[in-house]
Amino acid sequence: MPQQSTHQTTALHKDNATIKQTGAFAKQVVEKMIRENIPATPENFAIYFEKLLDEKPLKQRKMIQKVLEAESVEENVYVAHLENNIKESFRQIKVILENVSAMYAKINKLKVLTHNKIEELSAGSGQIALVAYEEQLEEIIGTLSTQQKTIKEKYTDIAEKIKLFHANTIFDPKYDVYNKNYLLKTIEAEKKNIFHFGYESSLIAFKIKEQTFEGIKSQKDRDLVTKNIATMILKRSRRSDIVAHLGGNVFVIVLKHTSLQQAEKVIESLDNLIANTNYIIDSHQIDIELDYGMTKIVHNKTRDQILSELISQLR
C-alpha cells in the first residue's frame, strides 16, 4: 500500500510539471502573436504553437509533443477513411442499380415475346385463358414500368449527389493527402487572410524526378513509391501545414505564417529526409530525387497565377 501511494504521488507531480510547462509555453505563444499583431484565433494559435515549438530545446519539444500526441485522435485520417468508405458505397449502389436496370430491360423483352406468342395462339381453344393471362401480365408490366421509371429517377438523383460529393471532398484517396480541390480553397482563404492581416505564407512544390522510376516497370509499384514519399513528407510536416496532391507526380505544401526564408529551410529539411531514406523495390534500391519550387502567397495575384509561378520552377 505505501509503495502504491508513493507511485501515485510521483505521477501526480509529473503531471503538474507538464501542465505548468505547457501553460507557460502557451503564454509565450500568445505573447508572440500579440507582438506580431496576429489575431489569436484557434487556428493561428495552433500554427504559432508549432512554430515556436521548433525553436525550443529538444527535451521540451519532446515533452510537449507527447501531450499533443495524447490528445490527438488523427481526425483527418478518420475523415479520409470515412470518405473512401462512402465512395465505395456509392460505387456499390451504382452497380446494384445498373443490374436492376438490366433486369427490367429483360422483363420488357419478355413482354414482347409473350405478346408474340399470344398472337400466334389467338385462334386456338386457349384463347380466353390467354386473354386473361394477357390482362394480368399487362397489370404486372405496368407496375414494373412505374418502378423502372422510379429507379431511373433515383439513379439520376444519386448520380448528381455523387458528383456533388466528389466536388466537396478534401482528400486524395490514392495518396492519402489533401486533394487539389482543398488546396485551391486553402490558397484562396490564405489570400484573404494575408490581405486583412498582412502576415506571410508560402507554398512549396515538390515533384518526383522521372529517373526515380527508372527500372520500376509496374505502375502499381510506382504509385506505391509516390504514396510513401508523400506520406513521409506529410509526417514530417507541421499539423498546420497542408500537403496536397496537385496532379501527376506534383505535390504542394501550404506553409501558413511562413516566409520564403523559412520555406527554404523546410526544403533543406525535406531534402535531408529524402537523402537519408532507403527504398527497395524487388531487391533493388531506389534512389529518390525530388525537384522543388517555392513562392509567396500574395493577395494581388490569382491562385492560378501563383501556382503557375510555383510549378514553372520544377524541371
C-alpha positions, 0 to 999 in steps of 0.5 A: 500500500505505501509503495502504491501511494508513493507511485501515485504521488510521483505521477501526480507531480509529473503531471503538474510539471507538464501542465505548468510547462505547457501553460507557460509555453502557451503564454509565450505563444500568445505573447508572440502573436500579440507582438506580431499583431496576429489575431489569436484565433484557434487556428493561428494559435495552433500554427504559432504553437508549432512554430515556436515549438521548433525553436525550443530545446529538444527535451521540451519539444519532446515533452510537449509533443507527447501531450499533443500526441495524447490528445490527438485522435488523427481526425483527418485520417478518420475523415479520409477513411470515412470518405473512401468508405462512402465512395465505395458505397456509392460505387456499390449502389451504382452497380446494384442499380445498373443490374436492376436496370438490366433486369427490367430491360429483360422483363420488357423483352419478355413482354414482347415475346409473350405478346408474340406468342399470344398472337400466334395462339389467338385462334386456338381453344386457349384463347380466353385463358390467354386473354386473361393471362394477357390482362394480368401480365399487362397489370404486372408490366405496368407496375414494373414500368412505374418502378423502372421509371422510379429507379431511373429517377433515383439513379439520376438523383444519386448520380448528381449527389455523387458528383456533388460529393466528389466536388466537396471532398478534401482528400486524395484517396490514392495518396492519402493527402489533401486533394487539389480541390482543398488546396485551391480553397486553402490558397484562396482563404490564405489570400484573404487572410494575408490581405486583412492581416498582412502576415506571410505564407508560402507554398512549396512544390515538390515533384518526383524526378522521372529517373526515380522510376527508372527500372520500376516497370509496374505502375502499381509499384510506382504509385506505391513509391509516390504514396510513401514519399508523400506520406513521409513528407506529410509526417514530417510536416507541421499539423498546420501545414497542408500537403496536397496532391496537385496532379501527376507526380506534383505535390504542394505544401501550404506553409501558413505564417511562413516566409520564403526564408523559412520555406527554404529551410523546410526544403533543406529539411525535406531534402535531408529526409529524402537523402537519408531514406532507403527504398527497395523495390524487388531487391533493388534500391531506389534512389529518390530525387525530388525537384522543388519550387517555392513562392509567396502567397500574395493577395494581388495575384490569382491562385492560378497565377501563383501556382503557375509561378510555383510549378514553372520552377520544377524541371 
